[in-house]
Amino acid sequence: MTTAQTENHAAHEKIADVASLRARQKPLKERYSEDAAAAVVTSRASARVLGDDIAAELDTDAGTVVAGLHPATGGDGTQACSGDIVLQALVACAAVTLKSVATAMRVPLRSATLTATGEWDARGTLGVAKDVPVGFTSVSVVADLDTDADDATVDRLLELTERYCVVAQTLRNPPEVSVERA
């Protein structure tokens, strides 16, 4: 972890209750209601191709990650797989969204573990079968929750988590993606 990342982590203020969450979000919601353009966020990520290896290095807030080929496409399993990173982004976003929604709904969670599973056919990405799609053909998230909330409340919690999870909604309603030369 870099010095800046360590300082950022140390400075992170936990949001433990609904009052803290609402206090943090209220001015943002008011601002965005008055000025929709202020709510538009540009996120950015960069990756550098690594020398002679079929791999890419990317910097994250948590440190540097090296991504390479999945074992199903010729990798040796020592590097992160971009498809797995997509699933990790999904469960990270869903978990944070779940906790935020649970806090707002005052649903006590003793623990919550979210697990994403994705199915894909390596023939697509390897170009073995032109009729096989490249990428995930199905993705599911299972939430293992330890809570005393009733079933209706848990169902509502999961419904709102799915609705407000940026990554889940991006996968459900994919944006246009372009790859172009700098």
OpenMM code with the backbone's topology and positions (N, CA, C; nanometers):
from openmm import Vec3, app, unit

residues = "MET THR THR ALA GLN THR GLU ASN HIS ALA ALA HIS GLU LYS ILE ALA ASP VAL ALA SER LEU ARG ALA ARG GLN LYS PRO LEU LYS GLU ARG TYR SER GLU ASP ALA ALA ALA ALA VAL VAL THR SER ARG ALA SER ALA ARG VAL LEU GLY ASP ASP ILE ALA ALA GLU LEU ASP THR ASP ALA GLY THR VAL VAL ALA GLY LEU HIS PRO ALA THR GLY GLY ASP GLY THR GLN ALA CYS SER GLY ASP ILE VAL LEU GLN ALA LEU VAL ALA CYS ALA ALA VAL THR LEU LYS SER VAL ALA THR ALA MET ARG VAL PRO LEU ARG SER ALA THR LEU THR ALA THR GLY GLU TRP ASP ALA ARG GLY THR LEU GLY VAL ALA LYS ASP VAL PRO VAL GLY PHE THR SER VAL SER VAL VAL ALA ASP LEU ASP THR ASP ALA ASP ASP ALA THR VAL ASP ARG LEU LEU GLU LEU THR GLU ARG TYR CYS VAL VAL ALA GLN THR LEU ARG ASN PRO PRO GLU VAL SER VAL GLU ARG ALA".split()
positions = [
    Vec3(0.0853, -0.1173, 0.0000),
    Vec3(0.0000, 0.0000, 0.0000),
    Vec3(0.0897, 0.1233, 0.0000),
    Vec3(0.0573, 0.2227, -0.0833),
    Vec3(0.1359, 0.3446, -0.0895),
    Vec3(0.1069, 0.4303, 0.0328),
    Vec3(0.1913, 0.5312, 0.0549),
    Vec3(0.1708, 0.6223, 0.1672),
    Vec3(0.0359, 0.6914, 0.1568),
    Vec3(0.0021, 0.7360, 0.0354),
    Vec3(-0.1270, 0.8032, 0.0151),
    Vec3(-0.2430, 0.7092, 0.0465),
    Vec3(-0.2301, 0.5829, 0.0060),
    Vec3(-0.3366, 0.4865, 0.0326),
    Vec3(-0.3487, 0.4593, 0.1819),
    Vec3(-0.2344, 0.4500, 0.2516),
    Vec3(-0.2346, 0.4275, 0.3956),
    Vec3(-0.3000, 0.5455, 0.4669),
    Vec3(-0.2636, 0.6680, 0.4256),
    Vec3(-0.3230, 0.7868, 0.4862),
    Vec3(-0.4729, 0.7925, 0.4583),
    Vec3(-0.5127, 0.7584, 0.3363),
    Vec3(-0.6542, 0.7584, 0.3004),
    Vec3(-0.7304, 0.6563, 0.3850),
    Vec3(-0.6724, 0.5361, 0.4012),
    Vec3(-0.7366, 0.4312, 0.4808),
    Vec3(-0.7478, 0.4752, 0.6267),
    Vec3(-0.6412, 0.5349, 0.6811),
    Vec3(-0.6420, 0.5789, 0.8201),
    Vec3(-0.7427, 0.6918, 0.8411),
    Vec3(-0.7612, 0.7761, 0.7392),
    Vec3(-0.8527, 0.8891, 0.7500),
    Vec3(-0.9979, 0.8493, 0.7260),
    Vec3(-1.0209, 0.7274, 0.6787),
    Vec3(-1.1570, 0.6828, 0.6480),
    Vec3(-1.2426, 0.6870, 0.7732),
    Vec3(-1.3548, 0.7524, 0.7606),
    Vec3(-1.4478, 0.7632, 0.8719),
    Vec3(-1.5594, 0.6617, 0.8526),
    Vec3(-1.5761, 0.5739, 0.9493),
    Vec3(-1.6789, 0.4705, 0.9387),
    Vec3(-1.8177, 0.5313, 0.9538),
    Vec3(-1.9099, 0.4775, 0.8764),
    Vec3(-2.0503, 0.5174, 0.8870),
    Vec3(-2.1208, 0.4013, 0.9555),
    Vec3(-2.1520, 0.4187, 1.0834),
    Vec3(-2.2023, 0.3063, 1.1616),
    Vec3(-2.3531, 0.3060, 1.1813),
    Vec3(-2.4187, 0.4183, 1.1538),
    Vec3(-2.5619, 0.4223, 1.1821),
    Vec3(-2.6346, 0.5061, 1.0781),
    Vec3(-2.7670, 0.4984, 1.0833),
    Vec3(-2.8492, 0.5666, 0.9835),
    Vec3(-2.8309, 0.7182, 0.9913),
    Vec3(-2.8140, 0.7732, 1.1107),
    Vec3(-2.7968, 0.9184, 1.1238),
    Vec3(-2.6677, 0.9639, 1.0555),
    Vec3(-2.5607, 0.8895, 1.0746),
    Vec3(-2.4332, 0.9240, 1.0098),
    Vec3(-2.4437, 0.9131, 0.8586),
    Vec3(-2.5091, 0.8070, 0.8112),
    Vec3(-2.5260, 0.7881, 0.6670),
    Vec3(-2.6078, 0.9024, 0.6076),
    Vec3(-2.7192, 0.9346, 0.6713),
    Vec3(-2.8045, 1.0429, 0.6197),
    Vec3(-2.7329, 1.1772, 0.6256),
    Vec3(-2.6572, 1.2016, 0.7314),
    Vec3(-2.5831, 1.3276, 0.7424),
    Vec3(-2.4797, 1.3399, 0.6304),
    Vec3(-2.4179, 1.2308, 0.5960),
    Vec3(-2.3172, 1.2328, 0.4902),
    Vec3(-2.3826, 1.2496, 0.3531),
    Vec3(-2.4978, 1.1856, 0.3315),
    Vec3(-2.5594, 1.1869, 0.1987),
    Vec3(-2.6559, 1.3031, 0.1752),
    Vec3(-2.7108, 1.3619, 0.2804),
    Vec3(-2.8112, 1.4673, 0.2626),
    Vec3(-2.7617, 1.5835, 0.1767),
    Vec3(-2.6453, 1.6424, 0.2058),
    Vec3(-2.6021, 1.7550, 0.1220),
    Vec3(-2.5755, 1.7133, -0.0229),
    Vec3(-2.5319, 1.5901, -0.0432),
    Vec3(-2.5099, 1.5413, -0.1794),
    Vec3(-2.6423, 1.5299, -0.2537),
    Vec3(-2.7418, 1.4699, -0.1885),
    Vec3(-2.8729, 1.4546, -0.2520),
    Vec3(-2.9348, 1.5907, -0.2843),
    Vec3(-2.9210, 1.6858, -0.1924),
    Vec3(-2.9745, 1.8203, -0.2168),
    Vec3(-2.9040, 1.8855, -0.3358),
    Vec3(-2.7725, 1.8762, -0.3379),
    Vec3(-2.6951, 1.9360, -0.4477),
    Vec3(-2.7332, 1.8736, -0.5814),
    Vec3(-2.7416, 1.7405, -0.5845),
    Vec3(-2.7730, 1.6714, -0.7098),
    Vec3(-2.9160, 1.6985, -0.7552),
    Vec3(-3.0072, 1.7203, -0.6607),
    Vec3(-3.1447, 1.7548, -0.6968),
    Vec3(-3.1510, 1.8919, -0.7624),
    Vec3(-3.0667, 1.9832, -0.7155),
    Vec3(-3.0632, 2.1190, -0.7701),
    Vec3(-2.9800, 2.1285, -0.8972),
    Vec3(-2.8762, 2.0457, -0.9076),
    Vec3(-2.7833, 2.0530, -1.0211),
    Vec3(-2.7501, 1.9115, -1.0678),
    Vec3(-2.8285, 1.8605, -1.1616),
    Vec3(-2.8104, 1.7236, -1.2103),
    Vec3(-2.6707, 1.7011, -1.2672),
    Vec3(-2.6117, 1.8019, -1.3286),
    Vec3(-2.4777, 1.7873, -1.3870),
    Vec3(-2.3725, 1.7582, -1.2799),
    Vec3(-2.3950, 1.8056, -1.1589),
    Vec3(-2.2993, 1.7819, -1.0504),
    Vec3(-2.2950, 1.6351, -1.0089),
    Vec3(-2.3990, 1.5601, -1.0433),
    Vec3(-2.4062, 1.4186, -1.0054),
    Vec3(-2.3359, 1.3271, -1.1042),
    Vec3(-2.2960, 1.3798, -1.2179),
    Vec3(-2.2306, 1.2972, -1.3198),
    Vec3(-2.0839, 1.2798, -1.2818),
    Vec3(-2.0445, 1.1552, -1.2628),
    Vec3(-1.9097, 1.1207, -1.2183),
    Vec3(-1.8363, 1.0511, -1.3322),
    Vec3(-1.7122, 1.0877, -1.3537),
    Vec3(-1.6286, 1.0175, -1.4507),
    Vec3(-1.5302, 0.9316, -1.3728),
    Vec3(-1.5438, 0.8010, -1.3846),
    Vec3(-1.4491, 0.7084, -1.3220),
    Vec3(-1.3452, 0.6709, -1.4260),
    Vec3(-1.2265, 0.6356, -1.3804),
    Vec3(-1.1182, 0.6079, -1.4730),
    Vec3(-1.0320, 0.4930, -1.4197),
    Vec3(-0.9853, 0.4112, -1.5100),
    Vec3(-0.8894, 0.3050, -1.4769),
    Vec3(-0.7920, 0.2937, -1.5933),
    Vec3(-0.6676, 0.2616, -1.5632),
    Vec3(-0.5655, 0.2439, -1.6667),
    Vec3(-0.4899, 0.1150, -1.6411),
    Vec3(-0.4450, 0.0535, -1.7484),
    Vec3(-0.3625, -0.0680, -1.7384),
    Vec3(-0.2445, -0.0530, -1.8325),
    Vec3(-0.1302, -0.1032, -1.7896),
    Vec3(-0.0087, -0.1015, -1.8704),
    Vec3(0.0271, -0.2441, -1.9087),
    Vec3(0.0486, -0.2661, -2.0388),
    Vec3(0.0913, -0.3980, -2.0859),
    Vec3(0.2337, -0.4199, -2.0363),
    Vec3(0.2600, -0.5401, -1.9870),
    Vec3(0.3909, -0.5714, -1.9296),
    Vec3(0.4820, -0.6399, -2.0300),
    Vec3(0.5870, -0.5738, -2.0692),
    Vec3(0.6940, -0.6293, -2.1514),
    Vec3(0.6601, -0.7475, -2.2380),
    Vec3(0.7297, -0.8587, -2.2142),
    Vec3(0.7142, -0.9782, -2.2961),
    Vec3(0.6017, -1.0696, -2.2489),
    Vec3(0.5447, -1.0429, -2.1321),
    Vec3(0.4394, -1.1282, -2.0771),
    Vec3(0.3035, -1.0874, -2.1344),
    Vec3(0.2126, -1.1807, -2.1430),
    Vec3(0.0750, -1.1477, -2.1809),
    Vec3(0.0033, -1.1157, -2.0505),
    Vec3(0.0247, -0.9922, -2.0054),
    Vec3(-0.0288, -0.9474, -1.8773),
    Vec3(-0.0372, -0.7955, -1.8778),
    Vec3(-0.1165, -0.7445, -1.7869),
    Vec3(-0.1319, -0.6003, -1.7715),
    Vec3(-0.1279, -0.5657, -1.6235),
    Vec3(-0.0691, -0.4523, -1.5935),
    Vec3(-0.0576, -0.4046, -1.4565),
    Vec3(-0.1510, -0.2853, -1.4387),
    Vec3(-0.2299, -0.2886, -1.3326),
    Vec3(-0.3162, -0.1752, -1.3061),
    Vec3(-0.3045, -0.1342, -1.1611),
    Vec3(-0.3086, -0.0043, -1.1399),
    Vec3(-0.3022, 0.0488, -1.0050),
    Vec3(-0.4437, 0.0662, -0.9526),
    Vec3(-0.4651, 0.0200, -0.8302),
    Vec3(-0.5944, 0.0364, -0.7649),
    Vec3(-0.5701, 0.1071, -0.6324),
    Vec3(-0.6758, 0.1502, -0.5674),
    Vec3(-0.6608, 0.2127, -0.4363),
    Vec3(-0.6026, 0.1149, -0.3347),
    Vec3(-0.6169, -0.0147, -0.3608),
    Vec3(-0.5666, -0.1174, -0.2697),
    Vec3(-0.4269, -0.1662, -0.3072),
    Vec3(-0.3698, -0.1150, -0.4145),
    Vec3(-0.2372, -0.1579, -0.4580),
    Vec3(-0.2382, -0.1971, -0.6043),
    Vec3(-0.1248, -0.2482, -0.6494),
    Vec3(-0.1095, -0.2863, -0.7894),
    Vec3(-0.1579, -0.4290, -0.8109),
    Vec3(-0.2303, -0.4492, -0.9198),
    Vec3(-0.2800, -0.5812, -0.9581),
    Vec3(-0.2236, -0.6140, -1.0950),
    Vec3(-0.1772, -0.7381, -1.1117),
    Vec3(-0.1327, -0.7849, -1.2428),
    Vec3(-0.2369, -0.8844, -1.2926),
    Vec3(-0.2940, -0.8528, -1.4081),
    Vec3(-0.3960, -0.9392, -1.4687),
    Vec3(-0.3356, -1.0111, -1.5877),
    Vec3(-0.3722, -1.1367, -1.6020),
    Vec3(-0.3222, -1.2161, -1.7135),
    Vec3(-0.4295, -1.3108, -1.7632),
    Vec3(-0.3869, -1.4072, -1.8394),
    Vec3(-0.4794, -1.5048, -1.8964),
    Vec3(-0.5355, -1.5981, -1.7889),
    Vec3(-0.6618, -1.6310, -1.8025),
    Vec3(-0.7259, -1.7311, -1.7171),
    Vec3(-0.6680, -1.8675, -1.7557),
    Vec3(-0.6564, -1.9607, -1.6621),
    Vec3(-0.6067, -2.0938, -1.6978),
    Vec3(-0.6838, -2.1598, -1.8126),
    Vec3(-0.8121, -2.1281, -1.8273),
    Vec3(-0.8912, -2.1868, -1.9361),
    Vec3(-0.8512, -2.1322, -2.0731),
    Vec3(-0.7698, -2.0247, -2.0724),
    Vec3(-0.7249, -1.9665, -2.1997),
    Vec3(-0.5731, -1.9645, -2.2122),
    Vec3(-0.5057, -2.0416, -2.1276),
    Vec3(-0.3609, -2.0540, -2.1396),
    Vec3(-0.2802, -1.9932, -2.0280),
    Vec3(-0.3447, -1.9314, -1.9307),
    Vec3(-0.2722, -1.8746, -1.8178),
    Vec3(-0.2307, -1.9819, -1.7191),
    Vec3(-0.1388, -1.9442, -1.6294),
    Vec3(-0.0920, -2.0420, -1.5305),
    Vec3(-0.1589, -2.0249, -1.3941),
    Vec3(-0.2514, -1.9298, -1.3822),
    Vec3(-0.3246, -1.9116, -1.2575),
    Vec3(-0.2550, -1.8255, -1.1542),
    Vec3(-0.1377, -1.7708, -1.1873),
    Vec3(-0.0652, -1.6886, -1.0903),
    Vec3(-0.1044, -1.5414, -1.0963),
    Vec3(-0.1782, -1.5028, -1.1996),
    Vec3(-0.2180, -1.3629, -1.2146),
    Vec3(-0.3698, -1.3520, -1.2045),
    Vec3(-0.4144, -1.2337, -1.1701),
    Vec3(-0.5585, -1.2105, -1.1627),
    Vec3(-0.6196, -1.2291, -1.3005),
    Vec3(-0.7419, -1.2754, -1.3037),
    Vec3(-0.8157, -1.2895, -1.4295),
    Vec3(-0.9160, -1.1749, -1.4374),
    Vec3(-0.9200, -1.1080, -1.5502),
    Vec3(-1.0094, -0.9928, -1.5651),
    Vec3(-1.1555, -1.0304, -1.5430),
    Vec3(-1.1969, -1.1488, -1.5856),
    Vec3(-1.3339, -1.1935, -1.5609),
    Vec3(-1.3614, -1.2067, -1.4122),
    Vec3(-1.2643, -1.2603, -1.3383),
    Vec3(-1.2798, -1.2703, -1.1934),
    Vec3(-1.2850, -1.1313, -1.1304),
    Vec3(-1.2076, -1.0371, -1.1853),
    Vec3(-1.2091, -0.8998, -1.1347),
    Vec3(-1.3478, -0.8381, -1.1540),
    Vec3(-1.4135, -0.8696, -1.2645),
    Vec3(-1.5507, -0.8213, -1.2859),
    Vec3(-1.6416, -0.8743, -1.1747),
    Vec3(-1.6310, -1.0031, -1.1442),
    Vec3(-1.7140, -1.0617, -1.0378),
    Vec3(-1.6789, -1.0009, -0.9021),
    Vec3(-1.5497, -0.9764, -0.8784),
    Vec3(-1.5077, -0.9144, -0.7529),
    Vec3(-1.5630, -0.7724, -0.7414),
    Vec3(-1.5610, -0.6981, -0.8519),
    Vec3(-1.6189, -0.5632, -0.8513),
    Vec3(-1.7686, -0.5703, -0.8218),
    Vec3(-1.8344, -0.6697, -0.8791),
    Vec3(-1.9781, -0.6865, -0.8572),
    Vec3(-2.0086, -0.7118, -0.7101),
    Vec3(-1.9406, -0.8075, -0.6477),
    Vec3(-1.9728, -0.8380, -0.5075),
    Vec3(-1.9258, -0.7275, -0.4136),
    Vec3(-1.8173, -0.6585, -0.4480),
    Vec3(-1.7745, -0.5454, -0.3651),
    Vec3(-1.8810, -0.4365, -0.3673),
    Vec3(-1.9272, -0.4023, -0.4867),
    Vec3(-2.0306, -0.2996, -0.5009),
    Vec3(-2.1603, -0.3443, -0.4339),
    Vec3(-2.1999, -0.4673, -0.4574),
    Vec3(-2.3240, -0.5184, -0.3988),
    Vec3(-2.3155, -0.5224, -0.2463),
    Vec3(-2.2001, -0.5594, -0.1921),
    Vec3(-2.1848, -0.5660, -0.0465),
    Vec3(-2.1930, -0.4269, 0.0163),
    Vec3(-2.1262, -0.3293, -0.0448),
    Vec3(-2.1318, -0.1922, 0.0067),
    Vec3(-2.2741, -0.1376, -0.0061),
    Vec3(-2.3382, -0.1652, -0.1191),
    Vec3(-2.4762, -0.1204, -0.1396),
    Vec3(-2.5690, -0.1871, -0.0386),
    Vec3(-2.5527, -0.3181, -0.0182),
    Vec3(-2.6340, -0.3913, 0.0788),
    Vec3(-2.6212, -0.3296, 0.2174),
    Vec3(-2.4989, -0.3016, 0.2600),
    Vec3(-2.4768, -0.2441, 0.3933),
    Vec3(-2.5361, -0.1042, 0.4025),
    Vec3(-2.5224, -0.0264, 0.2959),
    Vec3(-2.5801, 0.1079, 0.2943),
    Vec3(-2.7323, 0.1020, 0.3038),
    Vec3(-2.7934, 0.0144, 0.2250),
    Vec3(-2.9393, -0.0001, 0.2262),
    Vec3(-2.9857, -0.0560, 0.3609),
    Vec3(-2.9148, -0.1549, 0.4135),
    Vec3(-2.9513, -0.2118, 0.5440),
    Vec3(-2.9441, -0.1047, 0.6525),
    Vec3(-2.8423, -0.0211, 0.6454),
    Vec3(-2.8287, 0.0873, 0.7430),
    Vec3(-2.9462, 0.1839, 0.7312),
    Vec3(-2.9790, 0.2239, 0.6083),
    Vec3(-3.0907, 0.3166, 0.5866),
    Vec3(-3.2239, 0.2563, 0.6303),
    Vec3(-3.2401, 0.1254, 0.6092),
    Vec3(-3.3640, 0.0565, 0.6477),
    Vec3(-3.3652, 0.0157, 0.7951),
    Vec3(-3.2539, 0.0368, 0.8624),
    Vec3(-3.2371, -0.0050, 1.0021),
    Vec3(-3.2510, -0.1568, 1.0176),
    Vec3(-3.1942, -0.2284, 0.9223),
    Vec3(-3.1932, -0.3749, 0.9275),
    Vec3(-3.0593, -0.4171, 0.9871),
    Vec3(-3.0592, -0.4738, 1.1073),
    Vec3(-2.9320, -0.5151, 1.1671),
    Vec3(-2.8752, -0.6394, 1.0969),
    Vec3(-2.7484, -0.6303, 1.0613),
    Vec3(-2.6776, -0.7439, 1.0009),
    Vec3(-2.5625, -0.7824, 1.0931),
    Vec3(-2.5648, -0.9051, 1.1427),
    Vec3(-2.4502, -0.9532, 1.2196),
    Vec3(-2.3353, -0.9848, 1.1248),
    Vec3(-2.3712, -1.0368, 1.0075),
    Vec3(-2.2708, -1.0618, 0.9038),
    Vec3(-2.3423, -1.0763, 0.7703),
    Vec3(-2.2665, -1.0557, 0.6652),
    Vec3(-2.3191, -1.0729, 0.5295),
    Vec3(-2.2023, -1.1101, 0.4395),
    Vec3(-2.2188, -1.2165, 0.3636),
    Vec3(-2.1187, -1.2578, 0.2652),
    Vec3(-2.1888, -1.2723, 0.1318),
    Vec3(-2.1377, -1.2027, 0.0319),
    Vec3(-2.1945, -1.2104, -0.1023),
    Vec3(-2.0968, -1.2845, -0.1917),
    Vec3(-2.1482, -1.3776, -0.2699),
    Vec3(-2.0661, -1.4581, -0.3598),
    Vec3(-2.1239, -1.4495, -0.5002),
    Vec3(-2.0387, -1.4127, -0.5951),
    Vec3(-2.0812, -1.4049, -0.7354),
    Vec3(-2.0247, -1.5235, -0.8112),
    Vec3(-2.1056, -1.5760, -0.9006),
    Vec3(-2.0656, -1.6857, -0.9884),
    Vec3(-2.0999, -1.6448, -1.1305),
    Vec3(-2.0064, -1.6655, -1.2201),
    Vec3(-2.0304, -1.6329, -1.3602),
    Vec3(-1.9946, -1.7503, -1.4488),
    Vec3(-2.0743, -1.7718, -1.5516),
    Vec3(-2.0497, -1.8791, -1.6492),
    Vec3(-2.0026, -1.8173, -1.7799),
    Vec3(-1.8967, -1.8744, -1.8379),
    Vec3(-1.8495, -1.8311, -1.9690),
    Vec3(-1.7865, -1.9490, -2.0391),
    Vec3(-1.7853, -1.9432, -2.1691),
    Vec3(-1.7349, -2.0522, -2.2520),
    Vec3(-1.6039, -2.0065, -2.3157),
    Vec3(-1.4941, -2.0703, -2.2792),
    Vec3(-1.3616, -2.0303, -2.3276),
    Vec3(-1.3487, -2.0397, -2.4792),
    Vec3(-1.4346, -2.1184, -2.5440),
    Vec3(-1.4279, -2.1278, -2.6902),
    Vec3(-1.4527, -1.9923, -2.7555),
    Vec3(-1.5350, -1.9088, -2.6930),
    Vec3(-1.5639, -1.7767, -2.7484),
    Vec3(-1.4417, -1.6875, -2.7496),
    Vec3(-1.3754, -1.6753, -2.6343),
    Vec3(-1.2596, -1.5858, -2.6259),
    Vec3(-1.1382, -1.6403, -2.7010),
    Vec3(-1.1306, -1.7717, -2.7179),
    Vec3(-1.0197, -1.8309, -2.7942),
    Vec3(-1.0478, -1.8358, -2.9442),
    Vec3(-1.1682, -1.7968, -2.9838),
    Vec3(-1.2029, -1.7969, -3.1258),
    Vec3(-1.2198, -1.9354, -3.1845),
    Vec3(-1.2465, -2.0344, -3.0994),
    Vec3(-1.2629, -2.1728, -3.1443),
    Vec3(-1.3971, -2.1928, -3.2137),
    Vec3(-1.4993, -2.1241, -3.1641),
    Vec3(-1.6341, -2.1373, -3.2204),
    Vec3(-1.6929, -1.9974, -3.2350),
    Vec3(-1.7118, -1.9541, -3.3561),
    Vec3(-1.7599, -1.8176, -3.3841),
    Vec3(-1.9009, -1.7926, -3.3311),
    Vec3(-1.9795, -1.8995, -3.3118),
    Vec3(-2.1162, -1.8829, -3.2632),
    Vec3(-2.1244, -1.8772, -3.1102),
    Vec3(-2.0117, -1.8938, -3.0423),
    Vec3(-2.0094, -1.8904, -2.8963),
    Vec3(-1.9755, -1.7478, -2.8515),
    Vec3(-2.0578, -1.6900, -2.7634),
    Vec3(-2.0306, -1.5524, -2.7204),
    Vec3(-1.9017, -1.5413, -2.6393),
    Vec3(-1.8402, -1.4241, -2.6466),
    Vec3(-1.7244, -1.3918, -2.5639),
    Vec3(-1.7783, -1.3239, -2.4384),
    Vec3(-1.7411, -1.3731, -2.3235),
    Vec3(-1.7840, -1.3113, -2.1984),
    Vec3(-1.8843, -1.3962, -2.1231),
    Vec3(-1.9251, -1.3424, -2.0094),
    Vec3(-2.0205, -1.4131, -1.9243),
    Vec3(-2.1552, -1.4268, -1.9935),
    Vec3(-2.2133, -1.5447, -1.9812),
    Vec3(-2.3486, -1.5666, -2.0328),
    Vec3(-2.4506, -1.5669, -1.9191),
    Vec3(-2.4033, -1.5849, -1.7975),
    Vec3(-2.4901, -1.5729, -1.6798),
    Vec3(-2.4049, -1.5362, -1.5593),
    Vec3(-2.4638, -1.4577, -1.4726),
    Vec3(-2.3978, -1.4166, -1.3485),
    Vec3(-2.5033, -1.4197, -1.2390),
    Vec3(-2.4668, -1.4744, -1.1241),
    Vec3(-2.5592, -1.4727, -1.0103),
    Vec3(-2.4836, -1.4298, -0.8854),
    Vec3(-2.5564, -1.3676, -0.7951),
    Vec3(-2.5009, -1.3274, -0.6661),
    Vec3(-2.5875, -1.3913, -0.5586),
    Vec3(-2.5237, -1.4577, -0.4645),
    Vec3(-2.5937, -1.5181, -0.3514),
    Vec3(-2.5498, -1.4437, -0.2258),
    Vec3(-2.6475, -1.3987, -0.1481),
    Vec3(-2.6204, -1.3257, -0.0248),
    Vec3(-2.6498, -1.4155, 0.0945),
    Vec3(-2.5473, -1.4446, 0.1719),
    Vec3(-2.5612, -1.5227, 0.2949),
    Vec3(-2.5662, -1.4220, 0.4094),
    Vec3(-2.6847, -1.4008, 0.4647),
    Vec3(-2.7058, -1.2971, 0.5648),
    Vec3(-2.7352, -1.3568, 0.7015),
    Vec3(-2.6739, -1.3000, 0.8040),
    Vec3(-2.7056, -1.3353, 0.9417),
    Vec3(-2.7792, -1.2157, 1.0004),
    Vec3(-2.9113, -1.2261, 1.0049),
    Vec3(-2.9963, -1.1169, 1.0516),
    Vec3(-3.1234, -1.1746, 1.1123),
    Vec3(-3.1860, -1.0965, 1.1971),
    Vec3(-3.3153, -1.1360, 1.2533),
    Vec3(-3.4315, -1.0787, 1.1727),
    Vec3(-3.4021, -1.0085, 1.0648),
    Vec3(-3.5079, -0.9481, 0.9828),
    Vec3(-3.5959, -1.0573, 0.9225),
    Vec3(-3.7253, -1.0254, 0.9058),
    Vec3(-3.8169, -1.1229, 0.8471),
    Vec3(-3.7918, -1.1352, 0.6962),
    Vec3(-3.8524, -1.2376, 0.6373),
    Vec3(-3.8294, -1.2669, 0.4952),
    Vec3(-3.8671, -1.1505, 0.4044),
    Vec3(-3.9777, -1.0835, 0.4334),
    Vec3(-4.0213, -0.9714, 0.3492),
    Vec3(-3.9189, -0.8578, 0.3534),
    Vec3(-3.8638, -0.8324, 0.4704),
    Vec3(-3.7633, -0.7269, 0.4843),
    Vec3(-3.6355, -0.7646, 0.4110),
    Vec3(-3.5931, -0.8894, 0.4239),
    Vec3(-3.4729, -0.9353, 0.3531),
    Vec3(-3.4951, -0.9288, 0.2022),
    Vec3(-3.6130, -0.9697, 0.1568),
    Vec3(-3.6433, -0.9615, 0.0130),
    Vec3(-3.6335, -0.8174, -0.0362),
    Vec3(-3.6876, -0.7244, 0.0404),
    Vec3(-3.6823, -0.5819, 0.0031),
    Vec3(-3.5377, -0.5319, 0.0048),
    Vec3(-3.4614, -0.5734, 0.1044),
    Vec3(-3.3204, -0.5359, 0.1137),
    Vec3(-3.2444, -0.5819, -0.0103),
    Vec3(-3.2662, -0.7057, -0.0519),
    Vec3(-3.1968, -0.7586, -0.1699),
    Vec3(-3.2449, -0.6905, -0.2980),
    Vec3(-3.3740, -0.6614, -0.3057),
    Vec3(-3.4288, -0.5913, -0.4234),
    Vec3(-3.3643, -0.4529, -0.4381),
    Vec3(-3.3543, -0.3798, -0.3277),
    Vec3(-3.2948, -0.2462, -0.3323),
    Vec3(-3.1442, -0.2524, -0.3560),
    Vec3(-3.0801, -0.3548, -0.3033),
    Vec3(-2.9370, -0.3730, -0.3290),
    Vec3(-2.9131, -0.3902, -0.4777),
    Vec3(-2.9920, -0.4752, -0.5408),
    Vec3(-2.9768, -0.4970, -0.6851),
    Vec3(-3.0081, -0.3694, -0.7628),
    Vec3(-3.1095, -0.2955, -0.7210),
    Vec3(-3.1492, -0.1736, -0.7915),
    Vec3(-3.0410, -0.0657, -0.7858),
    Vec3(-2.9748, -0.0509, -0.6708),
    Vec3(-2.8816, 0.0600, -0.6522),
    Vec3(-2.7348, 0.0228, -0.6686),
    Vec3(-2.7046, -0.1019, -0.6954),
    Vec3(-2.5649, -0.1441, -0.7159),
    Vec3(-2.5212, -0.1019, -0.8566),
    Vec3(-2.4260, -0.0105, -0.8634),
    Vec3(-2.3794, 0.0438, -0.9918),
    Vec3(-2.3263, -0.0668, -1.0827),
    Vec3(-2.2483, -0.1577, -1.0290),
    Vec3(-2.1896, -0.2633, -1.1126),
    Vec3(-2.2978, -0.3594, -1.1611),
    Vec3(-2.3897, -0.3975, -1.0742),
    Vec3(-2.4986, -0.4872, -1.1165),
    Vec3(-2.5811, -0.4229, -1.2271),
    Vec3(-2.6126, -0.2956, -1.2117),
    Vec3(-2.6923, -0.2275, -1.3139),
    Vec3(-2.6137, -0.2075, -1.4431),
    Vec3(-2.4828, -0.1887, -1.4329),
    Vec3(-2.3996, -0.1768, -1.5532),
    Vec3(-2.3979, -0.3083, -1.6296),
    Vec3(-2.3903, -0.4200, -1.5577),
    Vec3(-2.3933, -0.5507, -1.6238),
    Vec3(-2.5318, -0.5795, -1.6825),
    Vec3(-2.6362, -0.5391, -1.6121),
    Vec3(-2.7732, -0.5638, -1.6582),
    Vec3(-2.8081, -0.4762, -1.7787),
    Vec3(-2.7608, -0.3528, -1.7781),
    Vec3(-2.7896, -0.2557, -1.8846),
    Vec3(-2.6575, -0.2019, -1.9381),
    Vec3(-2.5871, -0.2811, -2.0176),
    Vec3(-2.4504, -0.2431, -2.0551),
    Vec3(-2.4428, -0.1126, -2.1342),
    Vec3(-2.3436, -0.0305, -2.1001),
    Vec3(-2.3219, 0.0930, -2.1747),
    Vec3(-2.2530, 0.0623, -2.3074),
    Vec3(-2.2482, 0.1606, -2.3941),
    Vec3(-2.1692, 0.1444, -2.5157),
    Vec3(-2.0227, 0.1462, -2.4748),
    Vec3(-1.9446, 0.0556, -2.5307),
    Vec3(-1.8017, 0.0479, -2.5016),
    Vec3(-1.7271, 0.0650, -2.6327),
    Vec3(-1.6245, 0.1491, -2.6317),
    Vec3(-1.5427, 0.1664, -2.7516),
    Vec3(-1.3963, 0.1520, -2.7143),
    Vec3(-1.3185, 0.1017, -2.8068),
    Vec3(-1.1735, 0.0920, -2.7901),
    Vec3(-1.1135, 0.1687, -2.9065),
    Vec3(-1.0344, 0.2697, -2.8749),
    Vec3(-0.9785, 0.3536, -2.9802),
    Vec3(-0.8344, 0.3907, -2.9487),
    Vec3(-0.7665, 0.4355, -3.0475),
    Vec3(-0.6263, 0.4746, -3.0330),
    Vec3(-0.6164, 0.6119, -2.9671),
    Vec3(-0.5169, 0.6299, -2.8799),
    Vec3(-0.4951, 0.7588, -2.8120),
    Vec3(-0.4455, 0.8626, -2.9107),
] * unit.nanometer
topology = app.Topology()
chain = topology.addChain("A")
for resn in residues:
    res = topology.addResidue(resn, chain)
    for name in ("N", "CA", "C"):
        topology.addAtom(name, app.Element.getBySymbol(name[0]), res)
